[in-house]
Amino acid sequence: MTRTPDLSTAVWRKSSYSEGGANDCVEVADGYPGIVPVRDSKAPEGGVLVFGASSWSAFAQGVKESA
């Protein structure tokens, strides 16, 4: 059974892959080995997606390659 990590003390930062504009910011939290928590900066109280680190790396690489 997979457990949701406690993110109550997470320190969020805007992803370097976010364009940095006011309307399209993705935030990630560091310090969680093996996972990458991700949220929408416009709705910080909303849901959080948690990706496996290797899945997030593959996604980020795909974004780089398509840019």
ZAMIRO-799791 format. One record per atom (N, C-alpha, C, CB): residue number from 1; atom name; x, y, z. Coordinates in nm, 2 decimals. Glycine has a CB too. Example, Ala and Ser with C-alpha at 12.3 -4.5 7.8 and 13.67 -1.06 7.14 Angstrom:
2
  seq  atom    east   north      up
    1     N    1.32   -0.57    0.78
    1    CA    1.23   -0.45    0.78
    1     C    1.32   -0.33    0.78
    1    CB    1.13   -0.45    0.90
    2     N    1.28   -0.22    0.71
    2    CA    1.37   -0.11    0.71
    2     C    1.29    0.00    0.79
    2    CB    1.41   -0.06    0.57
***
This chain:
67
  seq  atom    east   north      up
    1     N    0.08   -0.12    0.00
    1    CA    0.00    0.00    0.00
    1     C    0.09    0.12    0.00
    1    CB   -0.10    0.00    0.12
    2     N    0.06    0.22   -0.09
    2    CA    0.14    0.34   -0.10
    2     C    0.08    0.44   -0.01
    2    CB    0.14    0.39   -0.24
    3     N    0.16    0.51    0.07
    3    CA    0.11    0.61    0.16
    3     C    0.14    0.75    0.11
    3    CB    0.17    0.59    0.30
    4     N    0.05    0.84    0.13
    4    CA    0.08    0.98    0.09
    4     C    0.17    1.04    0.19
    4    CB   -0.06    1.06    0.08
    5     N    0.28    1.11    0.14
    5    CA    0.37    1.17    0.23
    5     C    0.31    1.29    0.30
    5    CB    0.50    1.21    0.16
    6     N    0.36    1.32    0.42
    6    CA    0.32    1.44    0.49
    6     C    0.38    1.56    0.43
    6    CB    0.35    1.43    0.65
    7     N    0.31    1.64    0.37
    7    CA    0.36    1.76    0.30
    7     C    0.33    1.89    0.37
    7    CB    0.31    1.77    0.15
    8     N    0.29    1.88    0.50
    8    CA    0.25    2.00    0.57
    8     C    0.36    2.09    0.60
    8    CB    0.19    1.95    0.71
    9     N    0.49    2.04    0.59
    9    CA    0.60    2.13    0.61
    9     C    0.68    2.15    0.49
    9    CB    0.69    2.08    0.73
   10     N    0.63    2.11    0.38
   10    CA    0.70    2.12    0.25
   10     C    0.74    2.26    0.22
   10    CB    0.62    2.06    0.13
   11     N    0.85    2.28    0.16
   11    CA    0.90    2.41    0.11
   11     C    0.89    2.41   -0.04
   11    CB    1.05    2.45    0.16
   12     N    0.80    2.49   -0.09
   12    CA    0.77    2.48   -0.23
   12     C    0.85    2.59   -0.31
   12    CB    0.62    2.51   -0.26
   13     N    0.89    2.56   -0.43
   13    CA    0.96    2.65   -0.52
   13     C    0.90    2.64   -0.66
   13    CB    1.11    2.63   -0.52
   14     N    0.91    2.74   -0.73
   14    CA    0.86    2.74   -0.87
   14     C    0.96    2.65   -0.95
   14    CB    0.85    2.88   -0.93
   15     N    0.90    2.57   -1.03
   15    CA    0.99    2.48   -1.11
   15     C    1.06    2.56   -1.21
   15    CB    0.90    2.38   -1.18
   16     N    1.19    2.52   -1.24
   16    CA    1.26    2.59   -1.34
   16     C    1.20    2.56   -1.48
   16    CB    1.41    2.54   -1.34
   17     N    1.11    2.47   -1.49
   17    CA    1.05    2.44   -1.62
   17     C    0.92    2.52   -1.64
   17    CB    1.02    2.29   -1.63
   18     N    0.88    2.59   -1.53
   18    CA    0.77    2.68   -1.54
   18     C    0.82    2.81   -1.61
   18    CB    0.71    2.72   -1.40
   19     N    0.73    2.87   -1.69
   19    CA    0.77    2.99   -1.76
   19     C    0.78    3.11   -1.67
   19    CB    0.67    3.02   -1.88
   20     N    0.74    3.10   -1.55
   20    CA    0.75    3.21   -1.45
   20     C    0.65    3.31   -1.46
   20    CB    0.88    3.27   -1.47
   21     N    0.55    3.30   -1.55
   21    CA    0.44    3.40   -1.56
   21     C    0.35    3.38   -1.45
   21    CB    0.37    3.38   -1.69
   22     N    0.26    3.48   -1.43
   22    CA    0.16    3.48   -1.32
   22     C    0.06    3.37   -1.34
   22    CB    0.09    3.61   -1.31
   23     N    0.04    3.32   -1.46
   23    CA   -0.07    3.22   -1.49
   23     C   -0.03    3.08   -1.52
   23    CB   -0.15    3.27   -1.60
   24     N    0.10    3.05   -1.51
   24    CA    0.14    2.92   -1.55
   24     C    0.25    2.87   -1.47
   24    CB    0.18    2.92   -1.70
   25     N    0.24    2.87   -1.34
   25    CA    0.35    2.83   -1.25
   25     C    0.32    2.70   -1.19
   25    CB    0.37    2.94   -1.14
   26     N    0.42    2.61   -1.20
   26    CA    0.42    2.48   -1.13
   26     C    0.52    2.49   -1.02
   26    CB    0.45    2.37   -1.23
   27     N    0.48    2.44   -0.90
   27    CA    0.57    2.44   -0.79
   27     C    0.60    2.30   -0.75
   27    CB    0.51    2.52   -0.67
   28     N    0.73    2.28   -0.71
   28    CA    0.77    2.15   -0.67
   28     C    0.83    2.16   -0.53
   28    CB    0.88    2.09   -0.76
   29     N    0.83    2.05   -0.45
   29    CA    0.89    2.05   -0.32
   29     C    1.01    1.95   -0.32
   29    CB    0.79    2.01   -0.21
   30     N    1.12    2.00   -0.27
   30    CA    1.24    1.92   -0.27
   30     C    1.25    1.85   -0.13
   30    CB    1.37    2.00   -0.29
   31     N    1.34    1.75   -0.12
   31    CA    1.36    1.69    0.01
   31     C    1.28    1.56    0.04
   31    CB    1.34    1.78    0.12
   32     N    1.22    1.50   -0.07
   32    CA    1.14    1.38   -0.05
   32     C    1.21    1.28   -0.14
   32    CB    0.99    1.41   -0.09
   33     N    1.30    1.20   -0.09
   33    CA    1.37    1.10   -0.17
   33     C    1.28    1.00   -0.24
   33    CB    1.46    1.02   -0.08
   34     N    1.30    1.00   -0.37
   34    CA    1.23    0.90   -0.46
   34     C    1.10    0.96   -0.51
   34    CB    1.20    0.78   -0.38
   35     N    1.05    1.07   -0.47
   35    CA    0.93    1.13   -0.52
   35     C    0.95    1.28   -0.54
   35    CB    0.81    1.11   -0.42
   36     N    0.86    1.34   -0.63
   36    CA    0.85    1.48   -0.65
   36     C    0.71    1.53   -0.64
   36    CB    0.91    1.51   -0.80
   37     N    0.68    1.60   -0.53
   37    CA    0.55    1.66   -0.51
   37     C    0.53    1.78   -0.60
   37    CB    0.52    1.69   -0.36
   38     N    0.42    1.80   -0.67
   38    CA    0.40    1.90   -0.76
   38     C    0.26    1.96   -0.74
   38    CB    0.41    1.85   -0.91
   39     N    0.25    2.10   -0.74
   39    CA    0.12    2.16   -0.73
   39     C    0.11    2.29   -0.82
   39    CB    0.10    2.20   -0.58
   40     N   -0.01    2.34   -0.83
   40    CA   -0.03    2.46   -0.91
   40     C   -0.02    2.58   -0.82
   40    CB   -0.17    2.46   -0.98
   41     N    0.07    2.67   -0.85
   41    CA    0.09    2.79   -0.76
   41     C   -0.03    2.88   -0.75
   41    CB    0.21    2.87   -0.81
   42     N   -0.12    2.87   -0.84
   42    CA   -0.24    2.95   -0.84
   42     C   -0.34    2.89   -0.74
   42    CB   -0.30    2.97   -0.97
   43     N   -0.33    2.77   -0.70
   43    CA   -0.42    2.70   -0.61
   43     C   -0.34    2.62   -0.51
   43    CB   -0.52    2.61   -0.69
   44     N   -0.26    2.68   -0.43
   44    CA   -0.17    2.61   -0.34
   44     C   -0.25    2.52   -0.23
   44    CB   -0.08    2.70   -0.26
   45     N   -0.37    2.55   -0.21
   45    CA   -0.45    2.47   -0.11
   45     C   -0.52    2.36   -0.19
   45    CB   -0.55    2.56   -0.04
   46     N   -0.51    2.35   -0.32
   46    CA   -0.57    2.25   -0.40
   46     C   -0.49    2.12   -0.39
   46    CB   -0.58    2.29   -0.54
   47     N   -0.51    2.03   -0.48
   47    CA   -0.45    1.90   -0.48
   47     C   -0.30    1.91   -0.51
   47    CB   -0.52    1.81   -0.57
   48     N   -0.23    1.80   -0.47
   48    CA   -0.09    1.79   -0.50
   48     C   -0.07    1.66   -0.58
   48    CB    0.00    1.79   -0.37
   49     N    0.00    1.66   -0.68
   49    CA    0.04    1.54   -0.75
   49     C    0.17    1.49   -0.71
   49    CB    0.03    1.56   -0.91
   50     N    0.19    1.36   -0.68
   50    CA    0.32    1.31   -0.64
   50     C    0.36    1.21   -0.75
   50    CB    0.30    1.24   -0.50
   51     N    0.48    1.24   -0.80
   51    CA    0.54    1.16   -0.91
   51     C    0.66    1.09   -0.86
   51    CB    0.57    1.25   -1.03
   52     N    0.68    0.97   -0.91
   52    CA    0.81    0.90   -0.88
   52     C    0.92    0.99   -0.94
   52    CB    0.81    0.76   -0.94
   53     N    1.04    0.99   -0.88
   53    CA    1.15    1.07   -0.93
   53     C    1.19    1.04   -1.07
   53    CB    1.27    1.06   -0.84
   54     N    1.19    0.91   -1.11
   54    CA    1.23    0.88   -1.24
   54     C    1.12    0.92   -1.34
   54    CB    1.25    0.73   -1.25
   55     N    1.00    0.91   -1.31
   55    CA    0.89    0.96   -1.40
   55     C    0.90    1.11   -1.42
   55    CB    0.75    0.92   -1.34
   56     N    0.92    1.18   -1.31
   56    CA    0.93    1.33   -1.32
   56     C    1.05    1.37   -1.41
   56    CB    0.95    1.39   -1.18
   57     N    1.16    1.30   -1.39
   57    CA    1.28    1.32   -1.47
   57     C    1.26    1.30   -1.62
   57    CB    1.40    1.24   -1.43
   58     N    1.19    1.19   -1.65
   58    CA    1.15    1.16   -1.79
   58     C    1.06    1.27   -1.85
   58    CB    1.09    1.02   -1.80
   59     N    0.96    1.31   -1.77
   59    CA    0.87    1.42   -1.81
   59     C    0.95    1.55   -1.84
   59    CB    0.76    1.44   -1.71
   60     N    1.04    1.59   -1.75
   60    CA    1.11    1.71   -1.76
   60     C    1.20    1.70   -1.88
   60    CB    1.20    1.74   -1.63
   61     N    1.27    1.59   -1.91
   61    CA    1.35    1.57   -2.02
   61     C    1.27    1.58   -2.15
   61    CB    1.42    1.43   -2.02
   62     N    1.15    1.53   -2.15
   62    CA    1.06    1.54   -2.27
   62     C    1.02    1.68   -2.30
   62    CB    0.94    1.46   -2.25
   63     N    1.00    1.76   -2.19
   63    CA    0.97    1.90   -2.21
   63     C    1.09    1.98   -2.26
   63    CB    0.93    1.96   -2.07
   64     N    1.20    1.95   -2.21
   64    CA    1.33    2.01   -2.27
   64     C    1.34    1.98   -2.42
   64    CB    1.45    1.97   -2.19
   65     N    1.32    1.86   -2.45
   65    CA    1.35    1.82   -2.59
   65     C    1.24    1.87   -2.69
   65    CB    1.35    1.67   -2.60
   66     N    1.12    1.90   -2.64
   66    CA    1.02    1.96   -2.72
   66     C    1.02    2.11   -2.74
   66    CB    0.88    1.91   -2.68
   67     N    1.10    2.17   -2.65
   67    CA    1.11    2.32   -2.65
   67     C    1.19    2.37   -2.76
   67    CB    1.16    2.37   -2.52
***
